[in-house]
Amino acid sequence: MHDVSVEPIISLQGVTKRFGDHAALGGVDLEVGPGEIRGFLGPNGAGKTTAMRIIVGLLRADEGTATVLGGDPWGDHAVRAELGYLPSDPGLYGRMRGNELLDHFAALSGREPVLRAAAVDLLRFSNVDLERPVRTYSKGMRQKLGVLQAVQHDPQLLILDEPGEGLDPLVLSGLVELLRDRRDAGRAILFSSHVLAEVSALCDRVTMIRDGAIVGEGTIAELSSQRARTVVLELVDPATTVDLPGCELIDRTGTRVSLKHHGDVGPLLQALSLLDLHDVRIEEVSLDEVFMEYYRDHEAMA
């Protein structure tokens, strides 16, 4: 996990961006450190892509500061050379062959494509496919090529907008391995995804955004601990009194008791050990539930 004493790779402070009367971002703060994979989650139109485009220097913030690798991504070309960027809908030259396109992007970065061969293997790209014109590629193959151009030059920072989009499970597994390897090499990765299983498998921390504002941030464990877990008891005696710390009764029918539990699980486990039970099941909160509850809470406050 990111050591807060280390200089962040990404630092957004009070970043605001407007398009006409629409505020796409309203005072966003975000920090990502080296050796960290950060999930960036939010519904369509939440501001994820706008923030990413500011980080890679394709947009300029109206207010606030955006510092990337210690410099200004808008005006510092040395910063851009250390970035790898996969947009949500990468524009790829259809007349070029796959290898030619990768060579073109490597030349633009000014860096050798030192990771290309390893990434090609992990993403299950064949040399035959790389010799074909890009216009003949399927959506999944275009996505793989987009990931390759972003990572091949081993940038210090990877910004990936929906990298798993259109990838089959085997290729997705290779992508996870590739990104973990880059994290272990000390690179920073910020990626958005609607595939929450992918986020759970990869992320050190998650930042959730809605309507241009950060609505939640932390490790998946931290965010889940703030949400209710489900506890289902099967009592030996239906008359047993059930008074468990941090629990709220949902339903009680005969010997079966369903509850919602908030907070530390330790006191709950101690109290459960004193009950005469046939069975107990504690269902941890899934990232899907955390995600949906945060947005329901945000809508309720709006």
C-alpha positions as CSV (number, residue, x, y, z in Angstrom):
1,M,0.0,0.0,0.0
2,H,1.0,3.6,-0.6
3,D,3.3,5.0,2.1
4,V,2.0,8.5,2.8
5,S,5.5,9.7,3.5
6,V,6.4,9.1,-0.2
7,E,5.8,11.9,-2.7
8,P,2.5,11.1,-4.6
9,I,2.6,10.3,-8.3
10,I,-0.8,12.0,-8.7
11,S,-1.9,14.9,-6.6
12,L,-5.2,16.7,-7.4
13,Q,-6.1,19.5,-5.0
14,G,-9.5,21.3,-5.3
15,V,-9.7,20.5,-9.1
16,T,-12.7,22.0,-10.8
17,K,-13.6,21.7,-14.5
18,R,-16.6,23.2,-16.2
19,F,-18.0,22.8,-19.7
20,G,-20.3,25.7,-20.2
21,D,-22.8,25.7,-17.3
22,H,-22.1,22.1,-16.4
23,A,-19.6,21.4,-13.6
24,A,-17.9,18.1,-14.6
25,L,-15.6,18.3,-11.5
26,G,-16.3,20.3,-8.3
27,G,-13.2,20.6,-6.1
28,V,-11.8,17.1,-6.4
29,D,-8.9,15.9,-4.2
30,L,-7.1,12.8,-5.2
31,E,-3.7,11.3,-4.4
32,V,-2.1,8.1,-5.8
33,G,1.4,7.0,-4.7
34,P,4.0,4.7,-6.3
35,G,3.4,1.0,-6.1
36,E,-0.3,1.5,-5.8
37,I,-3.3,0.4,-7.9
38,R,-6.2,2.8,-7.3
39,G,-9.7,2.0,-8.5
40,F,-11.7,5.0,-9.7
41,L,-15.4,4.2,-9.6
42,G,-18.5,6.0,-10.6
43,P,-21.5,5.9,-12.9
44,N,-21.4,7.3,-16.4
45,G,-21.1,11.1,-16.3
46,A,-19.6,11.1,-12.8
47,G,-16.4,12.9,-13.8
48,K,-14.0,9.9,-14.0
49,T,-12.9,10.5,-17.6
50,T,-12.6,14.3,-17.1
51,A,-10.3,13.8,-14.2
52,M,-8.2,11.3,-16.1
53,R,-7.9,13.7,-19.1
54,I,-6.7,16.4,-16.7
55,I,-4.1,14.0,-15.2
56,V,-2.7,13.1,-18.6
57,G,-2.6,16.7,-19.8
58,L,-5.4,16.6,-22.4
59,L,-7.6,19.0,-20.4
60,R,-6.6,21.9,-18.1
61,A,-8.3,22.4,-14.7
62,D,-10.3,25.6,-14.3
63,E,-9.5,25.8,-10.6
64,G,-7.2,23.9,-8.2
65,T,-3.9,22.2,-8.9
66,A,-3.0,19.0,-10.8
67,T,0.5,17.7,-10.1
68,V,1.7,14.5,-11.8
69,L,5.2,13.1,-11.2
70,G,6.1,16.4,-9.6
71,G,5.2,18.5,-12.6
72,D,2.3,20.0,-14.6
73,P,0.8,17.5,-17.0
74,W,-0.6,20.4,-19.1
75,G,2.6,22.1,-19.9
76,D,5.5,19.7,-19.0
77,H,6.3,17.3,-21.8
78,A,8.8,15.4,-19.7
79,V,5.8,14.4,-17.5
80,R,3.9,13.1,-20.5
81,A,6.8,10.8,-21.5
82,E,6.3,8.9,-18.3
83,L,2.6,8.3,-18.8
84,G,0.7,5.5,-20.3
85,Y,-2.9,6.2,-21.2
86,L,-5.8,4.1,-22.3
87,P,-8.9,6.2,-23.1
88,S,-12.3,4.7,-22.9
89,D,-12.7,4.5,-26.7
90,P,-9.1,4.5,-28.1
91,G,-8.8,5.9,-31.6
92,L,-6.6,3.4,-33.5
93,Y,-5.5,3.9,-37.1
94,G,-7.3,1.1,-38.9
95,R,-4.9,1.0,-41.9
96,M,-1.9,0.3,-39.8
97,R,-0.9,-3.2,-38.8
98,G,-0.9,-4.0,-35.1
99,N,2.9,-4.0,-34.8
100,E,3.2,-0.8,-36.9
101,L,0.8,1.0,-34.6
102,L,2.7,-0.1,-31.5
103,D,5.9,1.1,-33.0
104,H,4.2,4.4,-33.8
105,F,3.1,4.9,-30.2
106,A,6.5,3.9,-28.9
107,A,8.1,6.5,-31.1
108,L,5.7,9.1,-29.8
109,S,6.7,8.3,-26.2
110,G,10.4,8.5,-27.0
111,R,10.9,5.2,-25.0
112,E,11.8,1.7,-26.0
113,P,8.9,-0.8,-25.9
114,V,10.6,-2.9,-23.2
115,L,7.5,-4.6,-22.0
116,R,5.8,-5.3,-25.3
117,A,6.8,-9.0,-25.6
118,A,5.8,-9.9,-22.0
119,A,2.5,-7.9,-22.4
120,V,1.7,-9.6,-25.7
121,D,2.1,-13.0,-24.1
122,L,-0.1,-12.1,-21.1
123,L,-2.8,-10.6,-23.2
124,R,-2.8,-13.6,-25.6
125,F,-1.9,-11.7,-28.7
126,S,-0.4,-13.8,-31.5
127,N,2.3,-12.5,-33.9
128,V,-0.1,-13.4,-36.8
129,D,-2.7,-11.0,-35.3
130,L,-0.1,-8.2,-34.9
131,E,0.7,-8.5,-38.6
132,R,-2.9,-7.8,-39.5
133,P,-4.4,-4.4,-40.2
134,V,-6.2,-3.0,-37.2
135,R,-9.4,-2.5,-39.2
136,T,-9.8,-6.3,-39.2
137,Y,-9.7,-6.5,-35.4
138,S,-12.6,-7.3,-33.1
139,K,-13.5,-5.0,-30.3
140,G,-11.7,-7.2,-27.8
141,M,-8.5,-7.2,-30.0
142,R,-8.6,-3.4,-30.3
143,Q,-8.9,-3.2,-26.5
144,K,-5.9,-5.4,-26.1
145,L,-3.9,-3.3,-28.5
146,G,-4.9,-0.2,-26.6
147,V,-3.6,-1.7,-23.3
148,L,-0.4,-2.7,-25.1
149,Q,0.3,0.8,-26.4
150,A,-0.3,2.2,-22.9
151,V,2.0,-0.2,-21.0
152,Q,4.7,-1.2,-23.5
153,H,7.2,1.6,-22.7
154,D,7.0,0.9,-18.9
155,P,5.7,4.3,-17.8
156,Q,5.8,5.4,-14.2
157,L,2.1,6.1,-14.3
158,L,-0.7,4.2,-16.0
159,I,-4.1,5.8,-16.5
160,L,-6.5,3.2,-17.8
161,D,-10.2,4.0,-18.5
162,E,-12.2,0.7,-18.5
163,P,-9.2,-1.5,-19.5
164,G,-11.2,-4.7,-19.1
165,E,-13.9,-3.7,-21.5
166,G,-14.6,-6.4,-24.1
167,L,-11.9,-8.8,-22.8
168,D,-12.6,-12.5,-22.3
169,P,-11.9,-14.1,-18.9
170,L,-8.5,-15.5,-19.9
171,V,-7.3,-12.2,-21.2
172,L,-8.7,-10.4,-18.2
173,S,-6.7,-12.8,-16.0
174,G,-3.5,-11.8,-17.9
175,L,-4.3,-8.1,-17.6
176,V,-4.6,-8.6,-13.8
177,E,-1.2,-10.3,-13.7
178,L,0.3,-7.6,-15.9
179,L,-1.0,-4.7,-13.7
180,R,0.1,-6.5,-10.4
181,D,3.6,-6.9,-11.9
182,R,3.7,-3.2,-12.7
183,R,2.6,-2.3,-9.2
184,D,5.2,-4.6,-7.7
185,A,7.8,-2.7,-9.8
186,G,6.8,0.5,-8.1
187,R,4.6,1.9,-10.8
188,A,1.4,3.8,-10.0
189,I,-1.9,2.8,-11.7
190,L,-5.2,4.6,-11.8
191,F,-8.0,2.7,-13.5
192,S,-11.8,3.0,-13.8
193,S,-14.0,-0.1,-14.2
194,H,-17.6,-1.2,-14.1
195,V,-16.4,-4.8,-13.4
196,L,-16.3,-4.8,-9.7
197,A,-14.8,-8.2,-9.4
198,E,-11.8,-6.8,-11.3
199,V,-11.6,-3.9,-8.9
200,S,-11.7,-6.3,-5.9
201,A,-8.9,-8.5,-7.4
202,L,-6.6,-5.6,-8.2
203,C,-7.0,-2.5,-6.0
204,D,-5.1,-1.3,-3.0
205,R,-7.6,1.5,-2.5
206,V,-10.8,2.7,-4.2
207,T,-12.0,6.2,-4.8
208,M,-15.7,6.7,-5.7
209,I,-17.0,9.7,-7.5
210,R,-20.5,11.0,-8.4
211,D,-21.6,14.2,-9.9
212,G,-18.1,15.5,-10.0
213,A,-17.5,15.0,-6.3
214,I,-15.6,12.3,-4.3
215,V,-18.2,10.4,-2.2
216,G,-16.0,7.7,-0.7
217,E,-12.4,6.6,-0.5
218,G,-10.4,3.9,1.3
219,T,-9.4,0.2,1.1
220,I,-12.1,-2.2,0.1
221,A,-12.0,-3.5,3.7
222,E,-12.4,0.0,5.1
223,L,-15.3,0.9,2.9
224,S,-17.0,-2.5,3.5
225,S,-16.6,-2.1,7.3
226,Q,-18.8,1.0,7.2
227,R,-21.6,-1.0,5.6
228,A,-23.9,-3.6,7.2
229,R,-23.0,-7.3,7.0
230,T,-25.8,-9.9,7.2
231,V,-25.9,-12.3,10.1
232,V,-28.2,-15.4,9.9
233,L,-28.6,-17.6,13.0
234,E,-30.2,-21.0,13.4
235,L,-31.1,-21.3,17.1
236,V,-31.5,-24.5,19.0
237,D,-34.3,-23.1,21.1
238,P,-36.7,-20.7,19.3
239,A,-37.3,-18.9,22.6
240,T,-33.7,-17.8,23.0
241,T,-33.1,-14.1,23.6
242,V,-30.9,-12.7,20.9
243,D,-29.2,-9.3,21.8
244,L,-26.0,-9.0,19.8
245,P,-23.7,-5.9,19.7
246,G,-24.1,-3.8,16.6
247,C,-27.0,-5.8,15.3
248,E,-30.4,-4.8,14.0
249,L,-33.2,-7.4,13.6
250,I,-34.4,-7.9,10.1
251,D,-36.6,-11.0,10.5
252,R,-37.2,-13.7,13.1
253,T,-39.2,-16.9,12.2
254,G,-39.1,-19.8,14.5
255,T,-35.4,-20.8,15.1
256,R,-34.2,-18.6,12.2
257,V,-33.0,-15.1,13.0
258,S,-31.7,-12.6,10.4
259,L,-29.9,-9.4,11.4
260,K,-27.8,-6.6,10.0
261,H,-24.5,-5.9,11.7
262,H,-22.4,-2.7,11.7
263,G,-18.9,-2.2,13.1
264,D,-16.1,-4.4,14.5
265,V,-16.8,-8.1,14.1
266,G,-14.8,-9.1,17.2
267,P,-17.5,-8.3,19.9
268,L,-20.1,-10.0,17.6
269,L,-18.1,-13.2,17.5
270,Q,-17.7,-13.2,21.3
271,A,-21.4,-12.8,21.8
272,L,-22.2,-15.5,19.3
273,S,-20.0,-17.9,21.2
274,L,-22.4,-17.7,24.2
275,L,-25.5,-18.6,22.2
276,D,-26.7,-22.2,21.7
277,L,-26.7,-22.4,17.9
278,H,-27.2,-25.1,15.2
279,D,-25.6,-22.8,12.7
280,V,-24.5,-19.3,11.9
281,R,-23.7,-17.5,8.7
282,I,-22.0,-14.1,8.4
283,E,-22.1,-12.6,4.9
284,E,-19.5,-9.9,4.3
285,V,-20.5,-6.9,2.2
286,S,-19.6,-7.3,-1.5
287,L,-18.1,-4.4,-3.4
288,D,-21.2,-4.2,-5.5
289,E,-23.3,-3.6,-2.3
290,V,-20.8,-0.9,-1.1
291,F,-20.9,0.8,-4.5
292,M,-24.7,0.9,-4.6
293,E,-25.2,2.0,-1.0
294,Y,-22.8,4.9,-1.4
295,Y,-24.7,6.1,-4.4
296,R,-28.1,5.6,-2.8
297,D,-26.8,7.6,0.2
298,H,-25.5,10.4,-2.1
299,E,-28.9,10.5,-3.9
300,A,-30.8,10.7,-0.6
301,M,-28.7,13.7,0.5
302,A,-29.1,15.5,-2.8
